Amino acid sequence: MIPQLSRRYFLKTTASAIAALVLPKGLLAKNPDQCFWFVPADSSNSPWAVANPVAWSLENARQPILERASEGLAKMRPEDGNRIIRLLVRRCRLNLLELRPKKVVVKYYGQQGQVDLRPFFKQKGLAHSQTEVVLHDRKKDIITMKHGDDFLYGEGCGPNFPFDLFISKWVRRFEHEADDWQAAPGTRSGYAWEGIEDSRIPWIALKAVWRSRDAVPPLACLNCDTPTILVNFGNPQGSMFNRYPRFISVCCSCCRSFQNGSVNNVLGWMEANLPEELRPDFIMWWNHRMKLERTTKDTIL
């Protein structure tokens, strides 16, 4: 009688088979287009390259960074490659990266042992969609497929974000245009302007902020190291009774968004950076408009 296989057992067994057929061969390969990197979880230690991770581990078993695995390494030989790598990623909080053309294989041990690979991917120019990334969790022998752009900093803006429109408006920030009092798409401020749909920010207010050098310290994109554009400011409702400052900038090169947490008093910030006629007229509570006092706009009537 054939035993009934659970889905968990099937997935684990299948992933183990794939790993045994594909991944371990690379540990001893002598491919000139292939290299290996150890990336430590401890940021005080920089990643380092090795030609052969198995041989390097055995030769350096007494190094401080391998101290927690040294006893086990002393009992192993070069033919124990899989066990050696599993021991290292489990005991030493290391990730082993195998770099091939347009492909990266990452070995780690459980979610707690997964290193933030964004700095490494940025440094090596791997954080783009053409890079295939194979994540191999040696704790459960589960393989996950991703792409290099999953290791970019910031949040994705979505395929429909109007980058070109925001760029054109930013370029014309010193000009008066017929649609300046129309709502900028995708904005969510937690406030409302007379004649503008709820929570949307009019272009004229965004332009005023863009013209002000002191409005928000310009963020540099953590991926491209280039300036970003502020596309949203405000204080939207985040829960039943709480609101949270929201200052979002986007990079038009990598199409990622970033939150600027340097401003806490949003109403005070708007008073300092927006002319009175460009400040919002209402604050939004539970999708209802509540009038802001026109003189200081720091209290609700």
C-alpha positions in Angstrom: 0.0 0.0 0.0 1.4 3.4 -1.0 1.4 5.8 2.0 -0.5 9.1 1.6 1.9 12.0 1.1 1.2 15.3 2.8 1.6 18.5 0.7 4.4 19.6 3.1 6.3 16.4 2.7 5.9 16.6 -1.1 7.2 20.2 -1.3 10.1 19.5 1.0 11.1 16.3 -0.9 10.8 18.0 -4.3 12.8 21.0 -3.2 15.5 18.7 -1.7 15.7 16.7 -4.9 16.1 19.9 -7.0 18.7 21.2 -4.6 20.6 17.9 -4.8 20.6 17.9 -8.6 21.3 21.5 -9.2 22.9 23.5 -6.4 25.6 21.4 -4.7 27.5 20.9 -8.0 28.3 24.6 -8.0 30.2 24.4 -4.7 33.2 22.8 -6.4 32.8 24.0 -9.9 35.7 25.7 -11.7 33.7 28.0 -14.0 35.5 31.3 -14.7 32.1 33.1 -14.8 31.2 31.8 -11.4 32.3 33.2 -8.0 31.3 32.8 -4.4 30.7 35.4 -1.6 30.1 35.0 2.1 27.8 37.8 3.4 27.6 38.0 7.2 24.6 39.1 9.1 26.9 41.2 11.3 27.2 44.5 9.4 30.6 45.2 11.1 32.1 42.5 8.9 32.2 43.1 5.1 31.3 40.4 2.6 34.3 38.5 1.2 34.9 36.4 -1.9 36.2 32.8 -2.0 37.2 30.6 -4.9 35.9 27.4 -3.2 33.7 27.8 -0.2 34.2 24.2 1.0 38.0 24.3 0.9 38.1 27.8 2.3 35.9 26.8 5.3 38.1 23.8 6.1 41.3 25.9 5.8 39.9 28.7 8.0 38.0 26.7 10.6 39.8 28.4 13.4 39.1 31.9 12.3 37.0 33.9 14.7 34.1 34.3 12.3 33.8 30.5 12.0 34.3 29.9 15.7 30.8 28.6 16.3 31.2 26.0 13.5 34.9 25.1 14.2 34.2 21.9 16.2 31.9 20.5 13.5 34.3 21.5 10.7 37.1 19.6 12.4 35.2 16.4 11.8 34.5 17.0 8.1 36.3 16.4 4.8 36.1 18.1 1.4 33.6 15.5 0.2 31.1 16.7 2.9 30.4 19.9 1.0 26.7 20.0 1.6 27.0 19.4 5.3 29.8 22.0 5.6 27.7 24.7 3.9 24.7 23.9 6.0 26.8 24.1 9.2 28.2 27.4 8.2 24.9 29.2 7.4 23.3 27.7 10.5 25.9 28.3 13.1 27.8 31.4 11.9 24.9 33.5 10.6 26.4 33.7 7.1 24.8 33.7 3.7 26.6 32.0 0.8 26.1 33.6 -2.5 27.0 31.9 -5.8 27.2 34.4 -8.6 26.7 33.2 -12.2 25.9 35.2 -15.3 22.4 36.7 -14.7 21.9 34.4 -11.8 22.5 34.4 -8.0 22.0 31.4 -5.7 21.7 32.3 -2.0 22.0 29.7 0.8 20.9 30.6 4.3 19.3 29.0 7.3 15.7 30.0 8.1 14.2 33.4 8.1 16.2 34.5 11.1 19.4 33.6 9.2 18.5 35.5 6.1 20.8 38.5 5.6 19.7 41.9 4.2 21.2 41.5 0.7 20.2 44.9 -0.6 23.6 46.5 0.0 25.4 43.7 -1.7 23.1 43.6 -4.7 23.5 47.4 -5.1 27.3 47.2 -4.9 27.5 44.4 -7.4 24.8 45.9 -9.8 22.5 42.9 -9.4 19.3 44.7 -8.3 17.5 44.5 -11.6 14.8 42.3 -13.2 17.3 40.5 -15.5 19.0 38.9 -12.5 17.4 35.5 -11.5 17.7 34.9 -7.8 17.4 31.4 -6.2 16.9 31.5 -2.5 17.7 28.1 -0.8 16.6 27.9 2.8 18.9 25.1 4.2 16.7 24.8 7.3 13.7 23.5 5.4 15.3 22.8 2.1 12.8 25.1 0.4 13.7 27.0 -2.8 12.1 30.3 -3.7 12.6 32.0 -7.0 12.9 35.8 -7.2 14.5 38.6 -9.3 17.1 41.1 -8.6 14.7 44.0 -8.4 13.1 42.4 -5.4 16.3 43.5 -3.6 15.9 47.2 -4.3 15.4 49.7 -1.4 12.1 51.4 -1.0 8.6 50.3 -2.2 7.4 49.7 -5.7 5.2 52.5 -7.1 3.1 50.2 -9.3 2.8 50.0 -13.0 0.3 52.9 -13.4 2.2 55.5 -11.4 2.4 58.6 -13.7 6.2 59.3 -13.5 6.2 61.4 -16.7 3.4 63.6 -15.4 5.2 64.3 -12.1 8.5 65.0 -13.9 6.8 67.4 -16.3 5.1 69.2 -13.5 8.3 69.4 -11.4 10.2 70.9 -14.4 7.4 73.6 -14.7 7.2 74.2 -10.9 8.0 77.9 -11.5 5.3 78.3 -14.2 1.6 78.9 -13.8 -0.5 76.3 -15.8 -4.2 76.1 -16.4 -4.5 72.8 -14.5 -2.6 73.9 -11.4 -5.8 73.6 -9.3 -6.5 70.1 -10.4 -5.7 67.2 -8.1 -2.4 65.4 -8.5 -3.2 61.7 -9.1 -2.3 59.1 -6.4 -1.9 61.7 -3.6 -3.4 60.9 -0.2 -2.9 63.7 2.3 -5.6 63.3 4.9 -6.7 66.9 4.1 -9.0 68.5 1.5 -8.9 71.6 -0.6 -12.1 73.4 -1.6 -13.1 72.2 -5.1 -10.6 69.3 -5.0 -11.5 65.7 -4.3 -11.0 64.4 -0.8 -7.4 63.9 0.3 -5.9 64.8 -3.1 -3.3 67.5 -3.3 -3.6 70.2 -6.0 -0.6 70.7 -8.3 -0.3 74.3 -7.2 0.5 73.2 -3.6 3.0 70.6 -4.7 4.7 73.2 -6.9 4.9 75.6 -4.0 6.6 72.9 -1.9 9.0 72.1 -4.8 10.0 75.7 -5.1 10.9 75.9 -1.4 14.4 74.8 -0.6 13.6 74.4 3.1 10.3 72.5 2.7 11.6 68.9 3.0 15.2 67.9 3.0 15.7 66.2 -0.4 16.0 62.5 -0.2 18.6 60.7 -2.3 17.5 57.4 -3.8 19.1 54.6 -1.8 19.4 52.6 -5.1 20.6 55.2 -7.6 22.1 57.9 -5.3 20.2 60.5 -7.3 17.6 63.1 -6.0 14.0 62.1 -5.6 10.8 64.0 -6.1 8.3 64.6 -3.3 4.9 63.4 -4.6 2.8 63.3 -1.4 2.6 65.1 1.9 0.0 65.1 4.6 -1.3 63.4 7.7 -3.8 60.7 6.7 -5.8 58.6 9.2 -4.0 55.3 9.9 -6.3 53.8 12.4 -9.5 54.5 14.3 -8.0 57.4 16.3 -4.5 57.9 14.9 -3.0 59.8 12.1 0.6 59.6 10.8 2.9 62.0 8.9 3.2 61.0 5.3 6.0 62.4 3.1 6.6 60.2 0.1 9.3 60.8 -2.5 9.9 58.8 -5.7 13.0 58.0 -7.8 12.2 58.3 -11.5 15.1 56.0 -12.4 14.4 52.9 -10.4 10.7 53.7 -9.9 10.8 53.2 -6.1 9.2 55.3 -3.4 10.7 56.4 0.0 9.1 57.7 3.2 10.7 60.7 4.8 10.3 60.6 8.6 11.9 63.9 9.5 8.6 65.9 9.8 6.2 65.2 12.7 4.1 68.4 12.9 2.4 68.4 9.5 0.1 71.4 10.1 3.1 73.4 11.4 5.1 72.3 8.3 2.3 73.5 6.0 2.0 76.8 7.7 5.8 77.3 7.2 6.0 76.2 3.6 2.6 77.0 2.0 1.1 80.4 1.5 -2.2 80.7 3.3 -4.3 80.6 0.2 -2.7 77.2 -0.8 -3.2 75.5 2.6 -6.0 72.9 2.9 -9.5 73.9 4.0 -10.5 70.7 5.6 -9.2 67.7 7.6 -10.6 64.3 6.7 -12.1 62.2 9.5 -13.8 58.9 8.6 -14.2 60.1 5.0 -15.9 63.3 6.1 -14.6 66.9 5.8 -14.1 68.9 9.0 -13.4 72.6 8.6 -10.0 73.9 9.5 -9.8 77.4 10.9 -8.7 79.7 8.1 -6.5 82.0 10.1 -4.0 79.5 11.6 -5.5 76.2 10.3 -4.1 74.5 13.4 -7.5 73.8 15.1 -10.8 72.4 14.0 -13.9 74.6 14.1 
